[in-house]
C-alpha cells in the first residue's frame, strides 16, 4: 500500500512540474512559479506526515 501512495505522489509531482514548465513557456511566469511552489510542497509535505 505504501508503494502505491508514493507512486501516486510522484506522478502528481511530475504532472505538476510539467504543467509549471508549460506555463513558463507560455510566458506566464507568476503562474509557473506558484505551480512550482505547489509541486515543491507536494514533494516535501509527505515527509512531515505519517502516511501509514
PDB file of N, CA, C, O and CB in Angstrom:
ATOM      1  N   UNK A   1       0.820  -1.195   0.000  1.00  0.00           N
ATOM      2  CA  UNK A   1       0.000   0.000   0.000  1.00  0.00           C
ATOM      3  C   UNK A   1       0.864   1.259   0.000  1.00  0.00           C
ATOM      4  O   UNK A   1       0.532   2.253  -0.646  1.00  0.00           O
ATOM      5  CB  UNK A   1      -0.933  -0.002   1.203  1.00  0.00           C
ATOM      6  N   UNK A   2       1.969   1.205   0.729  1.00  0.00           N
ATOM      7  CA  UNK A   2       2.856   2.363   0.799  1.00  0.00           C
ATOM      8  C   UNK A   2       3.451   2.675  -0.573  1.00  0.00           C
ATOM      9  O   UNK A   2       3.643   3.840  -0.921  1.00  0.00           O
ATOM     10  CB  UNK A   2       3.976   2.120   1.820  1.00  0.00           C
ATOM     11  N   UNK A   3       3.740   1.633  -1.345  1.00  0.00           N
ATOM     12  CA  UNK A   3       4.311   1.833  -2.673  1.00  0.00           C
ATOM     13  C   UNK A   3       3.315   2.561  -3.577  1.00  0.00           C
ATOM     14  O   UNK A   3       3.700   3.439  -4.349  1.00  0.00           O
ATOM     15  CB  UNK A   3       4.717   0.481  -3.298  1.00  0.00           C
ATOM     16  N   UNK A   4       2.058   2.202  -3.483  1.00  0.00           N
ATOM     17  CA  UNK A   4       1.024   2.850  -4.291  1.00  0.00           C
ATOM     18  C   UNK A   4       0.899   4.324  -3.921  1.00  0.00           C
ATOM     19  O   UNK A   4       0.742   5.177  -4.794  1.00  0.00           O
ATOM     20  CB  UNK A   4      -0.329   2.139  -4.109  1.00  0.00           C
ATOM     21  N   UNK A   5       0.967   4.616  -2.644  1.00  0.00           N
ATOM     22  CA  UNK A   5       0.872   6.010  -2.183  1.00  0.00           C
ATOM     23  C   UNK A   5       2.045   6.824  -2.713  1.00  0.00           C
ATOM     24  O   UNK A   5       1.851   7.917  -3.246  1.00  0.00           O
ATOM     25  CB  UNK A   5       0.835   6.076  -0.636  1.00  0.00           C
ATOM     26  N   UNK A   6       3.262   6.298  -2.571  1.00  0.00           N
ATOM     27  CA  UNK A   6       4.440   7.032  -3.040  1.00  0.00           C
ATOM     28  C   UNK A   6       4.457   7.163  -4.556  1.00  0.00           C
ATOM     29  O   UNK A   6       4.900   8.181  -5.086  1.00  0.00           O
ATOM     30  CB  UNK A   6       5.713   6.343  -2.570  1.00  0.00           C
ATOM     31  N   UNK A   7       3.983   6.153  -5.249  1.00  0.00           N
ATOM     32  CA  UNK A   7       3.907   6.227  -6.708  1.00  0.00           C
ATOM     33  C   UNK A   7       2.927   7.314  -7.146  1.00  0.00           C
ATOM     34  O   UNK A   7       3.210   8.074  -8.072  1.00  0.00           O
ATOM     35  CB  UNK A   7       3.488   4.867  -7.295  1.00  0.00           C
ATOM     36  N   UNK A   8       1.786   7.384  -6.483  1.00  0.00           N
ATOM     37  CA  UNK A   8       0.812   8.417  -6.836  1.00  0.00           C
ATOM     38  C   UNK A   8       1.334   9.815  -6.497  1.00  0.00           C
ATOM     39  O   UNK A   8       1.101  10.756  -7.257  1.00  0.00           O
ATOM     40  CB  UNK A   8      -0.516   8.163  -6.112  1.00  0.00           C
ATOM     41  N   UNK A   9       2.028   9.965  -5.384  1.00  0.00           N
ATOM     42  CA  UNK A   9       2.614  11.270  -5.033  1.00  0.00           C
ATOM     43  C   UNK A   9       3.646  11.674  -6.078  1.00  0.00           C
ATOM     44  O   UNK A   9       3.703  12.836  -6.480  1.00  0.00           O
ATOM     45  CB  UNK A   9       3.266  11.225  -3.621  1.00  0.00           C
ATOM     46  N   UNK A  10       4.459  10.721  -6.518  1.00  0.00           N
ATOM     47  CA  UNK A  10       5.473  11.009  -7.529  1.00  0.00           C
ATOM     48  C   UNK A  10       4.836  11.413  -8.857  1.00  0.00           C
ATOM     49  O   UNK A  10       5.293  12.352  -9.509  1.00  0.00           O
ATOM     50  CB  UNK A  10       6.377   9.794  -7.732  1.00  0.00           C
ATOM     51  N   UNK A  11       3.787  10.707  -9.252  1.00  0.00           N
ATOM     52  CA  UNK A  11       3.117  11.038 -10.507  1.00  0.00           C
ATOM     53  C   UNK A  11       2.462  12.420 -10.452  1.00  0.00           C
ATOM     54  O   UNK A  11       2.516  13.172 -11.425  1.00  0.00           O
ATOM     55  CB  UNK A  11       2.070   9.978 -10.839  1.00  0.00           C
ATOM     56  N   UNK A  12       1.852  12.748  -9.332  1.00  0.00           N
ATOM     57  CA  UNK A  12       1.238  14.070  -9.167  1.00  0.00           C
ATOM     58  C   UNK A  12       2.306  15.157  -9.202  1.00  0.00           C
ATOM     59  O   UNK A  12       2.103  16.212  -9.804  1.00  0.00           O
ATOM     60  CB  UNK A  12       0.445  14.144  -7.843  1.00  0.00           C
ATOM     61  N   UNK A  13       3.441  14.900  -8.558  1.00  0.00           N
ATOM     62  CA  UNK A  13       4.551  15.851  -8.571  1.00  0.00           C
ATOM     63  C   UNK A  13       5.057  16.079  -9.998  1.00  0.00           C
ATOM     64  O   UNK A  13       5.257  17.222 -10.410  1.00  0.00           O
ATOM     65  CB  UNK A  13       5.697  15.350  -7.673  1.00  0.00           C
ATOM     66  N   UNK A  14       5.265  14.998 -10.751  1.00  0.00           N
ATOM     67  CA  UNK A  14       5.772  15.129 -12.113  1.00  0.00           C
ATOM     68  C   UNK A  14       4.778  15.847 -13.024  1.00  0.00           C
ATOM     69  O   UNK A  14       5.175  16.661 -13.859  1.00  0.00           O
ATOM     70  CB  UNK A  14       6.097  13.756 -12.683  1.00  0.00           C
ATOM     71  N   UNK A  15       3.497  15.551 -12.867  1.00  0.00           N
ATOM     72  CA  UNK A  15       2.471  16.227 -13.668  1.00  0.00           C
ATOM     73  C   UNK A  15       2.452  17.722 -13.362  1.00  0.00           C
ATOM     74  O   UNK A  15       2.344  18.541 -14.275  1.00  0.00           O
ATOM     75  CB  UNK A  15       1.080  15.611 -13.402  1.00  0.00           C
ATOM     76  N   UNK A  16       2.557  18.079 -12.090  1.00  0.00           N
ATOM     77  CA  UNK A  16       2.521  19.479 -11.689  1.00  0.00           C
ATOM     78  C   UNK A  16       3.754  20.223 -12.192  1.00  0.00           C
ATOM     79  O   UNK A  16       3.648  21.369 -12.628  1.00  0.00           O
ATOM     80  CB  UNK A  16       2.418  19.594 -10.169  1.00  0.00           C
ATOM     81  N   UNK A  17       4.909  19.591 -12.136  1.00  0.00           N
ATOM     82  CA  UNK A  17       6.129  20.210 -12.664  1.00  0.00           C
ATOM     83  C   UNK A  17       6.002  20.407 -14.176  1.00  0.00           C
ATOM     84  O   UNK A  17       6.397  21.446 -14.704  1.00  0.00           O
ATOM     85  CB  UNK A  17       7.377  19.342 -12.331  1.00  0.00           C
ATOM     86  N   UNK A  18       5.456  19.418 -14.862  1.00  0.00           N
ATOM     87  CA  UNK A  18       5.245  19.553 -16.305  1.00  0.00           C
ATOM     88  C   UNK A  18       4.323  20.708 -16.644  1.00  0.00           C
ATOM     89  O   UNK A  18       4.561  21.441 -17.603  1.00  0.00           O
ATOM     90  CB  UNK A  18       4.679  18.273 -16.871  1.00  0.00           C
ATOM     91  N   UNK A  19       3.275  20.867 -15.858  1.00  0.00           N
ATOM     92  CA  UNK A  19       2.357  21.989 -16.068  1.00  0.00           C
ATOM     93  C   UNK A  19       3.056  23.315 -15.794  1.00  0.00           C
ATOM     94  O   UNK A  19       2.806  24.306 -16.482  1.00  0.00           O
ATOM     95  CB  UNK A  19       1.115  21.849 -15.169  1.00  0.00           C
ATOM     96  N   UNK A  20       3.924  23.336 -14.801  1.00  0.00           N
ATOM     97  CA  UNK A  20       4.672  24.548 -14.482  1.00  0.00           C
ATOM     98  C   UNK A  20       5.603  24.922 -15.639  1.00  0.00           C
ATOM     99  O   UNK A  20       5.746  26.102 -15.960  1.00  0.00           O
ATOM    100  CB  UNK A  20       5.479  24.356 -13.182  1.00  0.00           C
ATOM    101  N   UNK A  21       6.226  23.940 -16.256  1.00  0.00           N
ATOM    102  CA  UNK A  21       7.094  24.205 -17.412  1.00  0.00           C
ATOM    103  C   UNK A  21       6.278  24.739 -18.577  1.00  0.00           C
ATOM    104  O   UNK A  21       6.712  25.650 -19.283  1.00  0.00           O
ATOM    105  CB  UNK A  21       7.848  22.929 -17.834  1.00  0.00           C
ATOM    106  N   UNK A  22       5.097  24.171 -18.775  1.00  0.00           N
ATOM    107  CA  UNK A  22       4.214  24.653 -19.839  1.00  0.00           C
ATOM    108  C   UNK A  22       3.818  26.112 -19.599  1.00  0.00           C
ATOM    109  O   UNK A  22       3.799  26.911 -20.534  1.00  0.00           O
ATOM    110  CB  UNK A  22       2.954  23.770 -19.934  1.00  0.00           C
ATOM    111  N   UNK A  23       3.508  26.454 -18.368  1.00  0.00           N
ATOM    112  CA  UNK A  23       3.176  27.845 -18.050  1.00  0.00           C
ATOM    113  C   UNK A  23       4.362  28.769 -18.303  1.00  0.00           C
ATOM    114  O   UNK A  23       4.187  29.878 -18.808  1.00  0.00           O
ATOM    115  CB  UNK A  23       2.722  27.965 -16.593  1.00  0.00           C
ATOM    116  N   UNK A  24       5.561  28.324 -17.957  1.00  0.00           N
ATOM    117  CA  UNK A  24       6.764  29.135 -18.161  1.00  0.00           C
ATOM    118  C   UNK A  24       6.978  29.419 -19.647  1.00  0.00           C
ATOM    119  O   UNK A  24       7.320  30.537 -20.033  1.00  0.00           O
ATOM    120  CB  UNK A  24       7.999  28.424 -17.571  1.00  0.00           C
ATOM    121  N   UNK A  25       6.772  28.390 -20.477  1.00  0.00           N
ATOM    122  CA  UNK A  25       6.938  28.569 -21.920  1.00  0.00           C
ATOM    123  C   UNK A  25       5.854  29.459 -22.515  1.00  0.00           C
ATOM    124  O   UNK A  25       6.052  30.064 -23.569  1.00  0.00           O
ATOM    125  CB  UNK A  25       6.931  27.221 -22.617  1.00  0.00           C
ATOM    126  N   UNK A  26       4.708  29.539 -21.839  1.00  0.00           N
ATOM    127  CA  UNK A  26       3.606  30.402 -22.298  1.00  0.00           C
ATOM    128  C   UNK A  26       3.751  31.827 -21.784  1.00  0.00           C
ATOM    129  O   UNK A  26       2.826  32.630 -21.906  1.00  0.00           O
ATOM    130  CB  UNK A  26       2.262  29.831 -21.849  1.00  0.00           C
ATOM    131  N   UNK A  27       4.892  32.141 -21.215  1.00  0.00           N
ATOM    132  CA  UNK A  27       5.199  33.481 -20.686  1.00  0.00           C
ATOM    133  C   UNK A  27       4.356  33.852 -19.467  1.00  0.00           C
ATOM    134  O   UNK A  27       4.175  35.034 -19.176  1.00  0.00           O
ATOM    135  CB  UNK A  27       4.992  34.520 -21.770  1.00  0.00           C
ATOM    136  N   UNK A  28       3.846  32.860 -18.762  1.00  0.00           N
ATOM    137  CA  UNK A  28       3.095  33.104 -17.532  1.00  0.00           C
ATOM    138  C   UNK A  28       4.021  32.773 -16.360  1.00  0.00           C
ATOM    139  O   UNK A  28       3.903  31.719 -15.734  1.00  0.00           O
ATOM    140  CB  UNK A  28       1.765  32.246 -17.481  1.00  0.00           C
ATOM    141  N   UNK A  29       4.937  33.690 -16.080  1.00  0.00           N
ATOM    142  CA  UNK A  29       5.997  33.446 -15.096  1.00  0.00           C
ATOM    143  C   UNK A  29       5.454  33.333 -13.670  1.00  0.00           C
ATOM    144  O   UNK A  29       5.894  32.468 -12.912  1.00  0.00           O
ATOM    145  CB  UNK A  29       7.030  34.560 -15.162  1.00  0.00           C
ATOM    146  N   UNK A  30       4.515  34.188 -13.299  1.00  0.00           N
ATOM    147  CA  UNK A  30       3.973  34.162 -11.936  1.00  0.00           C
ATOM    148  C   UNK A  30       3.212  32.863 -11.698  1.00  0.00           C
ATOM    149  O   UNK A  30       3.367  32.234 -10.652  1.00  0.00           O
ATOM    150  CB  UNK A  30       3.047  35.379 -11.690  1.00  0.00           C
ATOM    151  N   UNK A  31       2.402  32.464 -12.654  1.00  0.00           N
ATOM    152  CA  UNK A  31       1.666  31.205 -12.523  1.00  0.00           C
ATOM    153  C   UNK A  31       2.591  30.015 -12.473  1.00  0.00           C
ATOM    154  O   UNK A  31       2.334  29.052 -11.750  1.00  0.00           O
ATOM    155  CB  UNK A  31       0.694  31.042 -13.665  1.00  0.00           C
ATOM    156  N   UNK A  32       3.671  30.074 -13.239  1.00  0.00           N
ATOM    157  CA  UNK A  32       4.643  28.992 -13.246  1.00  0.00           C
ATOM    158  C   UNK A  32       5.343  28.875 -11.893  1.00  0.00           C
ATOM    159  O   UNK A  32       5.534  27.772 -11.382  1.00  0.00           O
ATOM    160  CB  UNK A  32       5.670  29.209 -14.356  1.00  0.00           C
ATOM    161  N   UNK A  33       5.719  29.999 -11.324  1.00  0.00           N
ATOM    162  CA  UNK A  33       6.390  29.977 -10.008  1.00  0.00           C
ATOM    163  C   UNK A  33       5.445  29.461  -8.927  1.00  0.00           C
ATOM    164  O   UNK A  33       5.856  28.695  -8.055  1.00  0.00           O
ATOM    165  CB  UNK A  33       6.900  31.390  -9.630  1.00  0.00           C
ATOM    166  N   UNK A  34       4.192  29.875  -8.982  1.00  0.00           N
ATOM    167  CA  UNK A  34       3.222  29.406  -7.993  1.00  0.00           C
ATOM    168  C   UNK A  34       2.987  27.907  -8.137  1.00  0.00           C
ATOM    169  O   UNK A  34       2.884  27.199  -7.136  1.00  0.00           O
ATOM    170  CB  UNK A  34       1.895  30.167  -8.136  1.00  0.00           C
ATOM    171  N   UNK A  35       2.903  27.425  -9.355  1.00  0.00           N
ATOM    172  CA  UNK A  35       2.702  25.996  -9.587  1.00  0.00           C
ATOM    173  C   UNK A  35       3.927  25.198  -9.160  1.00  0.00           C
ATOM    174  O   UNK A  35       3.792  24.099  -8.623  1.00  0.00           O
ATOM    175  CB  UNK A  35       2.388  25.731 -11.062  1.00  0.00           C
ATOM    176  N   UNK A  36       5.116  25.736  -9.392  1.00  0.00           N
ATOM    177  CA  UNK A  36       6.340  25.070  -8.948  1.00  0.00           C
ATOM    178  C   UNK A  36       6.391  25.011  -7.416  1.00  0.00           C
ATOM    179  O   UNK A  36       6.863  24.027  -6.845  1.00  0.00           O
ATOM    180  CB  UNK A  36       7.587  25.803  -9.502  1.00  0.00           C
ATOM    181  N   UNK A  37       5.907  26.058  -6.762  1.00  0.00           N
ATOM    182  CA  UNK A  37       5.842  26.053  -5.302  1.00  0.00           C
ATOM    183  C   UNK A  37       4.889  24.964  -4.808  1.00  0.00           C
ATOM    184  O   UNK A  37       5.199  24.254  -3.851  1.00  0.00           O
ATOM    185  CB  UNK A  37       5.396  27.430  -4.777  1.00  0.00           C
ATOM    186  N   UNK A  38       3.751  24.836  -5.448  1.00  0.00           N
ATOM    187  CA  UNK A  38       2.797  23.786  -5.082  1.00  0.00           C
ATOM    188  C   UNK A  38       3.424  22.410  -5.289  1.00  0.00           C
ATOM    189  O   UNK A  38       3.255  21.517  -4.458  1.00  0.00           O
ATOM    190  CB  UNK A  38       1.495  23.914  -5.912  1.00  0.00           C
ATOM    191  N   UNK A  39       4.153  22.238  -6.402  1.00  0.00           N
ATOM    192  CA  UNK A  39       4.818  20.961  -6.665  1.00  0.00           C
ATOM    193  C   UNK A  39       5.867  20.668  -5.599  1.00  0.00           C
ATOM    194  O   UNK A  39       6.020  19.522  -5.175  1.00  0.00           O
ATOM    195  CB  UNK A  39       5.468  20.968  -8.058  1.00  0.00           C
ATOM    196  N   UNK A  40       6.580  21.688  -5.169  1.00  0.00           N
ATOM    197  CA  UNK A  40       7.571  21.500  -4.111  1.00  0.00           C
ATOM    198  C   UNK A  40       6.909  21.067  -2.808  1.00  0.00           C
ATOM    199  O   UNK A  40       7.430  20.211  -2.093  1.00  0.00           O
ATOM    200  CB  UNK A  40       8.367  22.788  -3.891  1.00  0.00           C
ATOM    201  N   UNK A  41       5.763  21.659  -2.508  1.00  0.00           N
ATOM    202  CA  UNK A  41       5.029  21.269  -1.305  1.00  0.00           C
ATOM    203  C   UNK A  41       4.521  19.833  -1.407  1.00  0.00           C
ATOM    204  O   UNK A  41       4.515  19.101  -0.417  1.00  0.00           O
ATOM    205  CB  UNK A  41       3.858  22.224  -1.065  1.00  0.00           C
ATOM    206  N   UNK A  42       4.095  19.432  -2.603  1.00  0.00           N
ATOM    207  CA  UNK A  42       3.658  18.047  -2.811  1.00  0.00           C
ATOM    208  C   UNK A  42       4.807  17.090  -2.522  1.00  0.00           C
ATOM    209  O   UNK A  42       4.588  16.006  -1.981  1.00  0.00           O
ATOM    210  CB  UNK A  42       3.138  17.843  -4.257  1.00  0.00           C
ATOM    211  N   UNK A  43       6.026  17.479  -2.875  1.00  0.00           N
ATOM    212  CA  UNK A  43       7.183  16.608  -2.671  1.00  0.00           C
ATOM    213  C   UNK A  43       7.654  16.589  -1.223  1.00  0.00           C
ATOM    214  O   UNK A  43       8.202  15.583  -0.773  1.00  0.00           O
ATOM    215  CB  UNK A  43       8.318  17.044  -3.565  1.00  0.00           C
ATOM    216  N   UNK A  44       7.453  17.684  -0.479  1.00  0.00           N
ATOM    217  CA  UNK A  44       8.023  17.800   0.867  1.00  0.00           C
ATOM    218  C   UNK A  44       7.051  17.391   1.970  1.00  0.00           C
ATOM    219  O   UNK A  44       7.462  16.746   2.935  1.00  0.00           O
ATOM    220  CB  UNK A  44       8.478  19.216   1.105  1.00  0.00           C
ATOM    221  N   UNK A  45       5.796  17.742   1.854  1.00  0.00           N
ATOM    222  CA  UNK A  45       4.829  17.520   2.931  1.00  0.00           C
ATOM    223  C   UNK A  45       4.703  16.056   3.373  1.00  0.00           C
ATOM    224  O   UNK A  45       4.558  15.808   4.570  1.00  0.00           O
ATOM    225  CB  UNK A  45       3.485  18.015   2.495  1.00  0.00           C
ATOM    226  N   UNK A  46       4.753  15.081   2.464  1.00  0.00           N
ATOM    227  CA  UNK A  46       4.622  13.694   2.925  1.00  0.00           C
ATOM    228  C   UNK A  46       5.686  13.265   3.940  1.00  0.00           C
ATOM    229  O   UNK A  46       5.460  12.335   4.714  1.00  0.00           O
ATOM    230  CB  UNK A  46       4.678  12.775   1.745  1.00  0.00           C
ATOM    231  N   UNK A  47       6.834  13.930   3.944  1.00  0.00           N
ATOM    232  CA  UNK A  47       7.865  13.589   4.913  1.00  0.00           C
ATOM    233  C   UNK A  47       7.524  14.080   6.320  1.00  0.00           C
ATOM    234  O   UNK A  47       8.082  13.596   7.304  1.00  0.00           O
ATOM    235  CB  UNK A  47       9.192  14.166   4.476  1.00  0.00           C
ATOM    236  N   UNK A  48       6.608  15.041   6.407  1.00  0.00           N
ATOM    237  CA  UNK A  48       6.191  15.556   7.698  1.00  0.00           C
ATOM    238  C   UNK A  48       4.899  14.920   8.206  1.00  0.00           C
ATOM    239  O   UNK A  48       4.490  15.161   9.342  1.00  0.00           O
ATOM    240  CB  UNK A  48       6.021  17.041   7.615  1.00  0.00           C
ATOM    241  N   UNK A  49       4.263  14.116   7.374  1.00  0.00           N
ATOM    242  CA  UNK A  49       3.002  13.480   7.712  1.00  0.00           C
ATOM    243  C   UNK A  49       3.207  11.977   7.693  1.00  0.00           C
ATOM    244  O   UNK A  49       3.807  11.441   6.762  1.00  0.00           O
ATOM    245  CB  UNK A  49       1.870  13.905   6.734  1.00  0.00           C
ATOM    246  N   UNK A  50       2.722  11.309   8.698  1.00  0.00           N
ATOM    247  CA  UNK A  50       2.826   9.858   8.728  1.00  0.00           C
ATOM    248  C   UNK A  50       1.807   9.281   7.765  1.00  0.00           C
ATOM    249  O   UNK A  50       0.603   9.463   7.946  1.00  0.00           O
ATOM    250  CB  UNK A  50       2.612   9.304  10.162  1.00  0.00           C
ATOM    251  N   UNK A  51       2.293   8.574   6.722  1.00  0.00           N
ATOM    252  CA  UNK A  51       1.401   8.063   5.694  1.00  0.00           C
ATOM    253  C   UNK A  51       0.682   6.791   6.123  1.00  0.00           C
ATOM    254  O   UNK A  51      -0.529   6.668   5.937  1.00  0.00           O
ATOM    255  CB  UNK A  51       2.173   7.807   4.432  1.00  0.00           C
ATOM    256  N   UNK A  52       1.416   5.850   6.693  1.00  0.00           N
ATOM    257  CA  UNK A  52       0.781   4.587   7.074  1.00  0.00           C
ATOM    258  C   UNK A  52       1.280   4.166   8.440  1.00  0.00           C
ATOM    259  O   UNK A  52       0.870   3.125   8.953  1.00  0.00           O
ATOM    260  CB  UNK A  52       1.063   3.480   6.029  1.00  0.00           C
TER     261      UNK A  52
END
